Amino acid sequence: MTTLIERQPESAEPVPESGPRWEWIGLGALLVGTAVAYIWGLGASGWANSFYSAAIQAGSVSWKAFFFGSSDAANSITVDKPPMSLWLMSLSVRIFGLSSWAMLIPQALLGVGSVALLWATIRRQFGSAAGLLAGLTLAVTPVAALMFRFNNPDALLVLLMIAAVWASMRAVEDGRTRWLVLTGIFVGFGFLTKQLQVMLVIPPIALLYLFAGPPKLGRRFLQLFAALGAAIVSAGWWLLIVELWPASSRPWIGGSQNNSILELTLGYNGLGRLSGNETGSVTPGGANAGPGIGGAGGSRWGETGITRMFDASQGGQIAWLIPSALIILVVGIVLRGKIDRTDPKRAALAVWGLWLLVTGLTFSFMAGIFHSYYTVALAPPIAALIGAGSVLAWRHRERYWVRIAMAVATLAAVAMAWVLLNRSAGFQPWLRWTILGVGILGAVLVLIPAMTRGKLAVASILAVMFAGLAGPTSYTADTLATPHTGSIVSAGPSTGVMGGFGGARGTGGMRDGGGPGQAPEAAATPGAAAVPGGASDGRGTTDGRGGGSTGGGAGGLLQGSSPTEAITSLLGEDADSYTWVAAAVGSNTAAGYQLATEDPVMAIGGFNGSDPSPTLAEFQQYVADGEIHYFIAGSSGMGGSNTGTSSEIAEWVAANYTPTTVDSVTVYDLSN
């Protein structure tokens, strides 16, 4: 094993494309193992995030809904993100038919692709062993395993961000403009996946090339402007079409208050995420959150601050190897400190390190909407630094200070594992003690020169790898074995933490729910705009399992509705005679009914029920024209608020139509 690690020379030349036989065997095992782990039991999560599932179903039957990312095939409103990630899943559903597996298989394949691309990127400069270790670390990161089996946009975003770094590193090698243009294209596509979050990788890439790019400084600036132009074109074509398309013939832009994709980009999905001033959000964050909600370093979305990535909500998702990665980063930079400016190895360490720092600090201090699964964006740089930095340090282990640093990095991983596993006291209690013992042994072994040479070094390597990867692997195994549904999910076992609406909990998703029709029934209140679970205090509390709503029946703000056969049959009556078989306040409420009937259901007010679409007058006209058959009451609004067009519509329906209760859900027939 030590021979395999040391086989890569310390020159600046990239590793040859053809590698030793053992490498391809290892790569095959890594990718096949990742594929099996991510695909096996993929359908257990049912519709996963019903909010996106409904849009995927709509895009599979309507090309217009496909293009805009509409929540329903009749194009009443879009989801609150650009549609690129939905395109892949909608195409899969078009091919294989509507099912959980058909929807999620592209996500799992994106995970395998991300592992493969990270391997290729790290291998090119640091060798075969480094590439395989980086890929393995990414594959067993708990939040990565969660997102690569879920239908949120983050899976595609991660692949595109890795691709952007891969292309920029190729530009560092030969200085060709085409690589930077390709980098810009990947960034643009990332924007069409999750808007401004992809921008977090731009400062690391720009600084990387300005410092390490081979051409003269002036040309490097021009090349970066070319990359910027490519990013604008690759994202801007869709934005331009949406802005120029007549608003009367396209869906409302979900998440915006003025039906503008630019407003959505800069507001709700942009600067508002940093400041907490998010118009249309369930509840404001930061200083505007109100008593007991925000301020003093916290918000509805969890406490902000430098330790946020290590708290009970985020820690088990991503924090296992952050301290070790930072230690290894410093070691690698010092080891390459006196090399030429264009040294690709130092450039690679710098870009991955800057990605980790820029993204980690942004996540730590952003006051707006934040969920623990966002931390998947940290998984690639952590894995890259562990793979590249560890192998680089091992090759210089004859220096005693490097051995000390490796021992400290090992103990840091042991300490993180101990802290994180202790938060789930009932989860594999033996594991933390095993990691502690083996990790301390590994740290001692790397300090002994004789134990880092020849066959004896194998024991040291295995002990250190166990100390670093056993904890996250155990959480990943738990994640793979657990169904996850709802809008807020997290990886690994429960930490028993409940709190704020977003990040202030460490539970493992909707464990007892699963797919459509499996959630418990809940009573619905006619005309109400209730918070999840029927609470009316506006706090948006969670149920302790990550789903957010007790679900069932008419659904809730964070959990899709679960219609019974009776309601599904009712909505299916004369479905072809209506544009929408039903309307309901909130996208998740509408989603379950749409997925059950495969007919359009209007999501009044979008995700939060707070978007001014449709207006009361528009809704009344739809009803007068016979376009909507039923109104389903008891839908979730914006955290308990009884203001806005959604409440006006609910009140108007309740005042003018007769309610009927079907399996505890109140339904109004608008055709009578």
C-alpha positions as CSV (number, residue, x, y, z in Angstrom):
1,M,0.0,0.0,0.0
2,T,2.8,2.4,0.8
3,T,4.4,1.7,-2.5
4,L,1.2,2.6,-4.3
5,I,0.9,6.0,-2.4
6,E,4.5,6.9,-3.2
7,R,4.5,5.9,-6.8
8,Q,3.4,9.4,-8.0
9,P,6.5,11.6,-8.5
10,E,6.7,15.1,-7.0
11,S,7.1,16.9,-10.3
12,A,4.6,19.4,-11.6
13,E,3.7,17.2,-14.5
14,P,0.2,15.7,-14.5
15,V,-0.2,12.0,-13.9
16,P,-0.4,10.0,-17.2
17,E,-3.9,9.1,-18.3
18,S,-3.1,5.4,-18.2
19,G,-2.6,4.1,-14.7
20,P,-1.6,0.9,-13.1
21,R,-4.0,-2.0,-13.1
22,W,-4.6,-1.7,-9.4
23,E,-5.9,1.8,-9.8
24,W,-8.6,0.8,-12.3
25,I,-9.6,-2.0,-10.1
26,G,-9.9,0.4,-7.1
27,L,-11.7,2.9,-9.2
28,G,-14.2,0.3,-10.5
29,A,-14.8,-0.9,-6.9
30,L,-15.3,2.7,-5.7
31,L,-17.8,3.7,-8.5
32,V,-19.7,0.4,-8.4
33,G,-19.9,0.5,-4.7
34,T,-21.1,4.1,-4.7
35,A,-23.7,3.3,-7.4
36,V,-25.0,0.3,-5.5
37,A,-25.1,2.2,-2.2
38,Y,-26.9,5.2,-3.7
39,I,-29.3,3.3,-6.0
40,W,-30.3,0.4,-3.7
41,G,-33.7,1.0,-2.1
42,L,-33.9,4.4,-3.9
43,G,-37.7,4.3,-4.0
44,A,-38.1,4.0,-0.2
45,S,-38.3,7.8,0.1
46,G,-41.5,8.0,-2.0
47,W,-41.9,11.4,-3.4
48,A,-39.0,12.8,-1.3
49,N,-39.5,16.6,-1.5
50,S,-43.0,16.8,-2.9
51,F,-42.5,20.4,-3.8
52,Y,-40.0,19.4,-6.5
53,S,-41.7,16.1,-7.3
54,A,-44.8,17.9,-8.5
55,A,-42.8,20.1,-10.8
56,I,-41.0,17.0,-12.1
57,Q,-44.4,15.4,-12.9
58,A,-45.6,18.5,-14.6
59,G,-42.4,18.8,-16.7
60,S,-42.8,15.2,-17.8
61,V,-46.2,15.9,-19.5
62,S,-45.9,19.6,-20.5
63,W,-42.8,21.1,-22.3
64,K,-43.9,24.5,-21.2
65,A,-43.9,23.4,-17.6
66,F,-40.6,21.7,-18.3
67,F,-39.0,24.9,-19.5
68,F,-40.2,27.1,-16.8
69,G,-40.1,24.6,-13.9
70,S,-43.8,25.0,-13.2
71,S,-45.4,23.3,-10.2
72,D,-48.3,22.1,-12.4
73,A,-48.8,21.2,-16.0
74,A,-51.3,24.1,-16.4
75,N,-48.5,26.5,-15.5
76,S,-50.0,28.5,-12.6
77,I,-46.7,29.1,-10.8
78,T,-43.1,27.9,-10.8
79,V,-40.9,26.5,-8.1
80,D,-38.6,29.0,-6.4
81,K,-35.5,27.8,-8.3
82,P,-34.4,27.7,-11.9
83,P,-35.3,24.4,-13.5
84,M,-32.0,22.8,-14.7
85,S,-32.0,20.0,-12.0
86,L,-35.7,19.4,-12.7
87,W,-35.0,18.9,-16.4
88,L,-32.9,15.8,-15.8
89,M,-35.5,14.2,-13.5
90,S,-38.4,15.2,-15.8
91,L,-36.7,13.6,-18.8
92,S,-36.2,10.4,-16.7
93,V,-39.9,10.3,-15.8
94,R,-40.8,10.9,-19.5
95,I,-38.8,7.8,-20.4
96,F,-39.6,5.5,-17.5
97,G,-43.0,6.8,-16.3
98,L,-43.9,8.5,-13.0
99,S,-42.3,6.8,-10.0
100,S,-40.0,7.6,-7.2
101,W,-37.2,5.5,-8.7
102,A,-37.5,7.2,-12.2
103,M,-37.4,10.6,-10.5
104,L,-34.4,9.8,-8.2
105,I,-32.1,7.7,-10.4
106,P,-30.6,10.8,-12.1
107,Q,-29.7,12.1,-8.7
108,A,-27.9,8.9,-7.7
109,L,-26.0,8.9,-11.0
110,L,-25.0,12.5,-10.4
111,G,-23.5,11.3,-7.1
112,V,-21.5,8.6,-8.9
113,G,-20.4,11.2,-11.5
114,S,-19.3,13.6,-8.8
115,V,-17.2,10.9,-7.1
116,A,-15.6,10.0,-10.5
117,L,-14.9,13.6,-11.4
118,L,-13.4,14.4,-8.1
119,W,-11.1,11.3,-8.4
120,A,-10.0,12.5,-11.9
121,T,-9.4,16.1,-10.7
122,I,-7.3,15.1,-7.7
123,R,-5.5,12.2,-9.4
124,R,-4.2,14.4,-12.2
125,Q,-1.9,16.3,-9.8
126,F,-1.5,14.1,-6.7
127,G,-1.7,10.6,-8.0
128,S,-3.9,7.5,-8.0
129,A,-4.1,7.0,-4.3
130,A,-5.0,10.6,-3.6
131,G,-7.8,10.5,-6.2
132,L,-9.3,7.3,-4.8
133,L,-9.1,8.6,-1.2
134,A,-10.8,11.9,-2.2
135,G,-13.5,10.0,-4.1
136,L,-14.1,7.6,-1.2
137,T,-14.3,10.5,1.3
138,L,-16.9,12.2,-0.8
139,A,-18.9,9.0,-1.2
140,V,-19.2,8.4,2.5
141,T,-19.9,11.9,3.6
142,P,-23.4,11.7,5.2
143,V,-25.0,14.8,3.7
144,A,-23.7,13.8,0.2
145,A,-25.3,10.4,0.5
146,L,-28.5,12.1,1.5
147,M,-28.6,14.7,-1.3
148,F,-27.5,12.2,-4.0
149,R,-30.7,10.2,-3.2
150,F,-33.0,13.1,-2.9
151,N,-34.7,15.4,-5.5
152,N,-33.4,18.8,-4.3
153,P,-31.2,20.8,-6.8
154,D,-28.0,20.3,-4.7
155,A,-26.9,17.1,-6.4
156,L,-26.5,18.7,-9.8
157,L,-25.0,21.8,-8.1
158,V,-22.3,19.8,-6.5
159,L,-21.3,18.1,-9.8
160,L,-21.2,21.4,-11.6
161,M,-19.0,23.1,-8.9
162,I,-16.6,20.2,-9.1
163,A,-16.6,20.5,-12.9
164,A,-15.8,24.2,-12.6
165,V,-12.7,23.6,-10.5
166,W,-11.6,20.7,-12.7
167,A,-11.7,23.0,-15.8
168,S,-10.0,25.8,-14.0
169,M,-7.2,23.5,-12.9
170,R,-6.7,22.4,-16.5
171,A,-6.3,26.1,-17.3
172,V,-3.6,26.4,-14.7
173,E,-1.7,23.6,-16.4
174,D,-1.6,25.1,-19.9
175,G,-3.0,28.6,-19.8
176,R,-5.6,28.0,-22.5
177,T,-8.6,30.2,-22.7
178,R,-10.9,27.4,-23.6
179,W,-10.6,25.9,-20.2
180,L,-11.7,29.1,-18.5
181,V,-14.6,29.5,-20.9
182,L,-15.6,25.9,-20.0
183,T,-15.3,26.9,-16.3
184,G,-17.7,29.8,-17.0
185,I,-20.2,27.5,-18.7
186,F,-20.2,25.2,-15.7
187,V,-20.8,28.2,-13.4
188,G,-23.6,29.4,-15.6
189,F,-25.3,26.0,-15.5
190,G,-24.8,26.0,-11.7
191,F,-26.8,29.3,-11.7
192,L,-29.6,27.7,-13.6
193,T,-29.6,25.0,-10.9
194,K,-29.6,27.0,-7.7
195,Q,-28.9,30.6,-8.6
196,L,-26.4,32.5,-6.5
197,Q,-25.1,29.6,-4.4
198,V,-22.8,28.6,-7.2
199,M,-21.1,32.0,-6.9
200,L,-19.4,30.9,-3.8
201,V,-16.9,29.0,-6.0
202,I,-16.1,32.0,-8.1
203,P,-13.7,33.8,-5.7
204,P,-11.5,30.7,-5.2
205,I,-11.3,30.1,-8.9
206,A,-10.6,33.7,-9.8
207,L,-7.9,34.1,-7.2
208,L,-6.5,30.7,-8.2
209,Y,-6.0,31.7,-11.8
210,L,-4.9,35.3,-11.1
211,F,-2.1,33.9,-9.0
212,A,-1.1,30.7,-10.7
213,G,-2.2,31.0,-14.3
214,P,0.7,30.6,-16.8
215,P,0.1,33.7,-19.0
216,K,1.1,37.3,-18.2
217,L,-1.2,39.1,-15.7
218,G,-3.0,41.2,-18.3
219,R,-3.9,38.1,-20.3
220,R,-5.1,36.3,-17.2
221,F,-7.5,39.2,-16.5
222,L,-8.8,39.0,-20.1
223,Q,-9.2,35.2,-19.8
224,L,-11.2,35.6,-16.6
225,F,-13.5,38.1,-18.4
226,A,-14.0,35.5,-21.1
227,A,-15.0,33.1,-18.3
228,L,-17.4,35.7,-16.9
229,G,-18.9,36.2,-20.4
230,A,-19.4,32.4,-20.8
231,A,-21.1,32.2,-17.4
232,I,-23.5,35.1,-18.3
233,V,-24.4,33.6,-21.7
234,S,-24.9,30.0,-20.3
235,A,-27.2,31.3,-17.6
236,G,-28.5,34.5,-19.2
237,W,-30.3,32.9,-22.2
238,W,-32.9,31.3,-19.9
239,L,-33.3,34.4,-17.7
240,L,-33.7,36.6,-20.8
241,I,-36.4,34.4,-22.3
242,V,-38.3,34.3,-19.0
243,E,-38.1,38.1,-18.6
244,L,-39.1,38.8,-22.2
245,W,-41.9,36.2,-22.2
246,P,-45.3,37.9,-21.8
247,A,-46.3,37.5,-18.1
248,S,-49.9,36.7,-19.1
249,S,-48.8,33.6,-21.0
250,R,-46.3,32.1,-18.6
251,P,-46.5,30.9,-15.0
252,W,-45.9,33.3,-12.0
253,I,-42.3,33.2,-10.9
254,G,-42.6,31.3,-7.6
255,G,-40.8,33.0,-4.6
256,S,-41.1,36.5,-6.1
257,Q,-43.5,39.1,-5.1
258,N,-43.5,40.9,-8.5
259,N,-43.4,38.0,-10.9
260,S,-39.8,38.6,-11.8
261,I,-37.0,36.1,-12.1
262,L,-34.5,38.9,-11.4
263,E,-36.3,39.8,-8.1
264,L,-36.2,36.1,-7.1
265,T,-32.4,36.0,-8.0
266,L,-31.4,39.1,-6.0
267,G,-34.0,38.9,-3.2
268,Y,-35.5,35.7,-1.9
269,N,-32.7,33.5,-3.4
270,G,-30.0,36.1,-3.3
271,L,-28.9,38.8,-0.8
272,G,-31.9,38.0,1.4
273,R,-30.2,34.7,2.3
274,L,-27.3,36.7,3.7
275,S,-29.1,39.5,5.5
276,G,-32.3,37.5,6.5
277,N,-34.5,40.1,4.9
278,E,-36.3,37.7,2.6
279,T,-39.6,39.1,1.3
280,G,-42.1,36.3,0.9
281,S,-40.2,34.0,3.4
282,V,-42.1,32.0,6.0
283,T,-40.5,34.2,8.6
284,P,-37.7,36.8,8.5
285,G,-34.4,36.0,9.9
286,G,-31.6,37.9,11.5
287,A,-32.4,41.1,13.4
288,N,-35.9,41.2,11.9
289,A,-37.0,37.8,13.2
290,G,-38.8,39.1,16.2
291,P,-38.6,38.3,19.9
292,G,-37.1,34.9,20.6
293,I,-36.5,34.2,16.9
294,G,-33.6,36.2,15.7
295,G,-30.9,38.7,16.7
296,A,-28.0,38.0,19.0
297,G,-26.3,35.8,16.5
298,G,-29.4,33.7,15.8
299,S,-32.4,33.4,13.6
300,R,-35.3,31.1,12.8
301,W,-32.7,29.1,10.8
302,G,-30.4,28.4,13.7
303,E,-27.6,30.1,15.5
304,T,-25.0,31.9,13.4
305,G,-21.4,32.2,14.2
306,I,-18.0,30.6,13.5
307,T,-19.0,27.3,15.2
308,R,-22.3,26.8,13.2
309,M,-20.9,24.0,11.0
310,F,-20.1,22.1,14.1
311,D,-23.3,22.4,16.0
312,A,-25.9,19.7,16.6
313,S,-27.7,20.5,13.4
314,Q,-24.8,20.6,10.9
315,G,-22.1,18.7,12.7
316,G,-23.1,15.2,11.8
317,Q,-23.8,16.2,8.2
318,I,-20.3,17.5,7.4
319,A,-18.0,18.4,10.3
320,W,-16.2,15.1,10.8
321,L,-13.1,16.0,8.8
322,I,-13.2,19.8,8.6
323,P,-10.4,20.3,11.3
324,S,-8.3,17.6,9.7
325,A,-8.7,19.0,6.2
326,L,-7.6,22.5,7.4
327,I,-4.5,21.1,9.1
328,I,-3.6,19.1,6.0
329,L,-4.2,22.2,3.9
330,V,-1.6,24.2,5.9
331,V,0.9,21.3,5.7
332,G,0.5,21.0,1.9
333,I,0.8,24.8,1.4
334,V,4.0,24.8,3.5
335,L,5.5,21.8,1.7
336,R,4.9,23.5,-1.7
337,G,5.7,27.0,-0.4
338,K,8.9,27.7,-2.4
339,I,7.8,26.2,-5.7
340,D,7.2,28.3,-8.8
341,R,4.1,30.6,-8.9
342,T,2.4,28.3,-11.4
343,D,2.8,25.1,-9.4
344,P,-0.4,23.1,-10.0
345,K,-0.3,21.2,-6.7
346,R,-0.2,24.3,-4.6
347,A,-2.8,25.9,-6.8
348,A,-5.1,22.8,-6.3
349,L,-4.7,22.9,-2.5
350,A,-5.4,26.7,-2.6
351,V,-8.6,26.5,-4.7
352,W,-10.0,23.6,-2.6
353,G,-9.0,25.4,0.6
354,L,-10.5,28.7,-0.4
355,W,-13.7,26.9,-1.5
356,L,-14.0,25.3,2.0
357,L,-13.3,28.6,3.8
358,V,-15.4,30.9,1.6
359,T,-18.4,28.6,1.6
360,G,-18.0,27.6,5.2
361,L,-17.8,31.1,6.5
362,T,-20.8,32.2,4.3
363,F,-22.9,29.4,5.7
364,S,-21.8,30.2,9.2
365,F,-22.8,33.8,9.2
366,M,-25.8,34.0,6.8
367,A,-28.9,35.2,8.6
368,G,-31.5,34.1,6.1
369,I,-32.9,30.7,5.3
370,F,-30.4,28.0,6.0
371,H,-30.9,24.2,6.1
372,S,-28.4,21.6,7.2
373,Y,-28.4,19.9,3.8
374,Y,-26.9,23.1,2.3
375,T,-23.6,21.8,3.8
376,V,-23.3,19.3,0.9
377,A,-21.5,22.1,-0.9
378,L,-18.6,21.7,1.6
379,A,-18.2,17.9,0.9
380,P,-16.1,18.2,-2.3
381,P,-13.4,20.5,-0.9
382,I,-13.1,18.6,2.3
383,A,-12.8,15.3,0.4
384,A,-10.3,16.9,-2.0
385,L,-8.1,18.2,0.8
386,I,-8.2,14.9,2.7
387,G,-7.2,13.0,-0.5
388,A,-4.6,15.3,-1.9
389,G,-3.2,16.7,1.4
390,S,-2.9,13.3,3.2
391,V,-1.0,11.7,0.3
392,L,1.3,14.7,-0.1
393,A,2.0,14.7,3.6
394,W,2.7,11.0,3.6
395,R,5.3,11.4,0.9
396,H,7.2,13.8,3.1
397,R,6.8,11.9,6.3
398,E,10.6,11.7,6.7
399,R,10.3,15.3,8.1
400,Y,9.4,15.0,11.7
401,W,7.1,18.1,11.8
402,V,5.1,16.5,9.0
403,R,4.6,13.4,11.1
404,I,3.5,15.5,14.0
405,A,1.0,17.3,11.8
406,M,-0.4,14.0,10.5
407,A,-0.8,12.8,14.1
408,V,-2.5,16.0,15.1
409,A,-4.9,15.7,12.1
410,T,-5.7,12.2,13.1
411,L,-6.4,13.2,16.6
412,A,-8.6,16.0,15.4
413,A,-10.7,13.5,13.4
414,V,-10.9,11.3,16.5
415,A,-12.1,14.2,18.6
416,M,-14.7,15.3,16.1
417,A,-16.0,11.7,15.8
418,W,-16.2,11.4,19.6
419,V,-18.2,14.7,19.9
420,L,-20.5,14.0,17.0
421,L,-21.2,10.3,18.0
422,N,-21.9,11.4,21.6
423,R,-24.8,13.5,20.3
424,S,-26.5,10.3,19.2
425,A,-26.0,8.4,22.4
426,G,-28.1,5.4,21.4
427,F,-26.4,5.0,18.0
428,Q,-23.7,2.4,17.9
429,P,-22.3,3.2,21.3
430,W,-19.3,1.0,20.8
431,L,-18.1,2.9,17.7
432,R,-16.9,6.0,19.5
433,W,-14.7,4.0,21.8
434,T,-13.3,1.9,18.9
435,I,-12.5,5.1,16.9
436,L,-10.9,6.6,20.0
437,G,-8.6,3.6,20.6
438,V,-7.7,2.9,17.0
439,G,-7.3,6.7,16.3
440,I,-4.9,7.2,19.2
441,L,-3.0,4.1,18.1
442,G,-2.8,5.5,14.5
443,A,-1.5,8.9,15.7
444,V,1.2,7.2,17.7
445,L,2.2,4.9,14.9
446,V,2.7,7.8,12.4
447,L,5.1,9.4,14.9
448,I,7.4,6.3,14.8
449,P,9.6,6.3,11.7
450,A,9.8,2.5,11.6
451,M,6.0,2.3,11.5
452,T,5.8,4.5,8.4
453,R,8.1,2.3,6.2
454,G,7.5,-0.9,4.3
455,K,4.9,-3.4,5.3
456,L,4.6,-1.9,8.8
457,A,3.3,1.3,7.4
458,V,0.1,-0.5,6.3
459,A,-1.0,-0.7,9.9
460,S,-0.5,3.0,10.4
461,I,-2.4,3.9,7.2
462,L,-5.3,1.6,8.0
463,A,-5.6,2.9,11.6
464,V,-5.6,6.6,10.4
465,M,-8.1,5.9,7.7
466,F,-10.4,4.1,10.2
467,A,-10.2,7.0,12.6
468,G,-11.2,9.5,9.9
469,L,-13.8,7.6,7.9
470,A,-15.5,5.2,10.3
471,G,-17.7,7.9,11.9
472,P,-19.1,9.5,8.7
473,T,-19.4,6.0,7.1
474,S,-21.6,4.9,10.0
475,Y,-23.8,8.0,9.6
476,T,-23.9,7.4,5.8
477,A,-25.0,3.8,6.3
478,D,-27.8,5.0,8.6
479,T,-28.8,7.6,6.0
480,L,-28.9,5.0,3.2
481,A,-31.2,2.8,5.3
482,T,-33.6,5.5,6.2
483,P,-36.4,7.0,4.0
484,H,-36.4,10.8,3.9
485,T,-39.4,12.9,2.9
486,G,-40.4,16.5,3.3
487,S,-38.8,19.9,2.6
488,I,-36.2,19.7,5.4
489,V,-34.2,16.6,5.8
490,S,-30.9,15.7,7.4
491,A,-28.5,12.7,7.3
492,G,-27.7,10.3,10.1
493,P,-29.4,9.3,13.3
494,S,-31.3,11.8,15.5
495,T,-29.4,14.0,17.9
496,G,-32.5,14.7,19.8
497,V,-32.3,18.4,19.0
498,M,-35.4,20.4,18.2
499,G,-35.7,24.1,17.7
500,G,-35.8,26.6,14.9
501,F,-37.6,26.1,11.6
502,G,-34.5,25.4,9.6
503,G,-31.2,24.3,10.9
504,A,-31.7,24.0,14.6
505,R,-32.3,20.3,14.7
506,G,-30.3,17.3,13.9
507,T,-32.8,14.7,13.0
508,G,-32.6,12.2,10.1
509,G,-35.5,13.2,7.9
510,M,-39.1,12.0,7.9
511,R,-38.3,8.5,9.1
512,D,-41.7,7.0,9.6
513,G,-43.4,8.6,6.6
514,G,-42.0,7.4,3.3
515,G,-43.8,7.7,0.1
516,P,-47.2,9.0,-1.0
517,G,-50.2,7.8,1.1
518,Q,-48.0,6.7,4.0
519,A,-48.2,9.7,6.3
520,P,-50.8,9.8,9.1
521,E,-54.1,11.6,8.6
522,A,-54.5,15.0,10.1
523,A,-57.6,17.1,10.5
524,A,-58.0,20.1,8.3
525,T,-59.5,23.4,9.2
526,P,-61.7,25.0,6.6
527,G,-60.2,28.2,5.2
528,A,-57.3,28.3,7.6
529,A,-53.8,29.1,6.8
530,A,-52.2,27.0,9.5
531,V,-48.6,26.2,10.2
532,P,-47.4,22.6,9.9
533,G,-49.1,20.2,12.3
534,G,-52.0,22.6,12.8
535,A,-50.2,24.9,15.2
536,S,-51.3,28.5,15.0
537,D,-48.5,30.3,16.9
538,G,-46.5,31.1,13.8
539,R,-43.4,29.3,15.0
540,G,-43.2,26.8,12.2
541,T,-42.2,24.0,14.6
542,T,-41.0,20.6,13.4
543,D,-42.2,17.2,14.4
544,G,-38.8,16.0,15.6
545,R,-38.2,13.8,12.5
546,G,-37.2,16.4,10.0
547,G,-40.3,16.5,7.9
548,G,-41.7,19.6,9.5
549,S,-45.4,18.8,9.4
550,T,-47.3,16.0,10.9
551,G,-48.4,15.6,7.3
552,G,-51.3,13.5,6.2
553,G,-54.6,14.7,4.7
554,A,-54.2,18.2,3.4
555,G,-50.5,18.2,4.1
556,G,-48.5,21.1,5.6
557,L,-45.9,23.8,4.9
558,L,-43.0,21.4,4.8
559,Q,-44.7,18.0,4.1
560,G,-46.7,17.0,1.0
561,S,-50.3,16.1,1.3
562,S,-51.1,12.3,1.4
563,P,-54.5,11.8,-0.3
564,T,-56.5,8.7,0.4
565,E,-58.1,6.7,-2.4
566,A,-61.5,8.4,-1.7
567,I,-60.0,11.9,-2.3
568,T,-58.0,10.8,-5.3
569,S,-61.1,9.3,-6.8
570,L,-63.1,12.5,-6.1
571,L,-60.6,14.7,-7.8
572,G,-60.5,12.4,-10.8
573,E,-64.1,12.9,-11.6
574,D,-64.5,14.8,-14.9
575,A,-60.8,15.8,-14.6
576,D,-60.6,16.4,-18.4
577,S,-63.3,19.1,-18.1
578,Y,-61.1,21.3,-15.9
579,T,-57.7,23.1,-16.3
580,W,-57.0,22.4,-12.6
581,V,-58.8,19.5,-10.8
582,A,-58.3,21.4,-7.5
583,A,-56.6,24.4,-5.9
584,A,-54.9,24.5,-2.5
585,V,-52.9,27.0,-0.5
586,G,-49.2,26.1,-0.6
587,S,-47.2,24.1,-3.0
588,N,-46.7,21.1,-0.7
589,T,-50.4,20.8,-0.1
590,A,-51.1,20.9,-3.8
591,A,-48.2,18.5,-4.6
592,G,-49.5,15.4,-3.0
593,Y,-52.9,15.6,-4.8
594,Q,-51.3,16.3,-8.1
595,L,-48.9,13.4,-7.8
596,A,-51.8,11.1,-6.8
597,T,-54.0,12.1,-9.7
598,E,-51.3,13.1,-12.2
599,D,-53.6,16.1,-13.0
600,P,-52.8,19.8,-12.5
601,V,-53.5,21.2,-9.0
602,M,-53.1,24.9,-8.5
603,A,-50.6,25.9,-5.7
604,I,-52.1,29.1,-4.4
605,G,-49.3,31.4,-3.2
606,G,-46.5,29.1,-4.1
607,F,-44.3,27.3,-1.5
608,N,-45.1,29.5,1.5
609,G,-48.6,30.4,0.4
610,S,-47.3,34.0,0.5
611,D,-46.8,34.8,-3.2
612,P,-49.5,37.1,-4.6
613,S,-50.6,34.5,-7.2
614,P,-53.3,34.3,-8.2
615,T,-55.1,37.4,-6.9
616,L,-58.6,37.0,-5.5
617,A,-60.0,38.5,-8.7
618,E,-58.0,36.2,-10.9
619,F,-59.1,33.2,-8.9
620,Q,-62.7,34.3,-9.0
621,Q,-62.4,34.5,-12.8
622,Y,-60.9,31.0,-13.0
623,V,-63.9,29.7,-11.1
624,A,-66.4,31.6,-13.2
625,D,-64.8,30.2,-16.3
626,G,-65.1,26.7,-14.9
627,E,-61.3,26.0,-14.8
628,I,-61.0,24.9,-11.2
629,H,-63.1,22.0,-9.9
630,Y,-62.4,21.8,-6.1
631,F,-60.8,23.9,-3.4
632,I,-59.0,21.9,-0.7
633,A,-59.0,23.7,2.7
634,G,-56.7,23.4,5.6
635,S,-53.6,24.3,3.6
636,S,-50.5,25.7,5.1
637,G,-49.7,29.4,4.6
638,M,-46.8,31.5,5.6
639,G,-46.2,30.4,9.2
640,G,-49.6,31.2,10.5
641,S,-50.2,34.5,8.9
642,N,-53.8,35.1,7.9
643,T,-53.1,38.0,5.5
644,G,-52.4,38.0,1.7
645,T,-54.2,36.8,-1.4
646,S,-54.2,33.1,-0.2
647,S,-56.2,33.9,2.9
648,E,-58.5,36.2,0.9
649,I,-59.2,33.3,-1.5
650,A,-59.7,30.8,1.3
651,E,-62.1,33.2,3.1
652,W,-64.0,33.9,-0.2
653,V,-64.4,30.1,-0.9
654,A,-65.6,29.4,2.7
655,A,-68.2,32.2,2.5
656,N,-69.6,31.2,-0.9
657,Y,-69.4,27.4,-1.2
658,T,-70.5,24.5,0.9
659,P,-67.8,22.4,2.5
660,T,-67.7,18.6,2.3
661,T,-65.5,16.4,4.5
662,V,-63.7,13.5,2.9
663,D,-61.4,11.5,5.1
664,S,-61.0,14.4,7.5
665,V,-60.1,16.8,4.7
666,T,-62.4,19.7,3.9
667,V,-63.2,20.1,0.2
668,Y,-65.3,22.7,-1.6
669,D,-66.9,21.9,-5.0
670,L,-66.4,25.1,-7.0
671,S,-68.6,23.9,-9.9
672,N,-71.8,24.2,-7.8
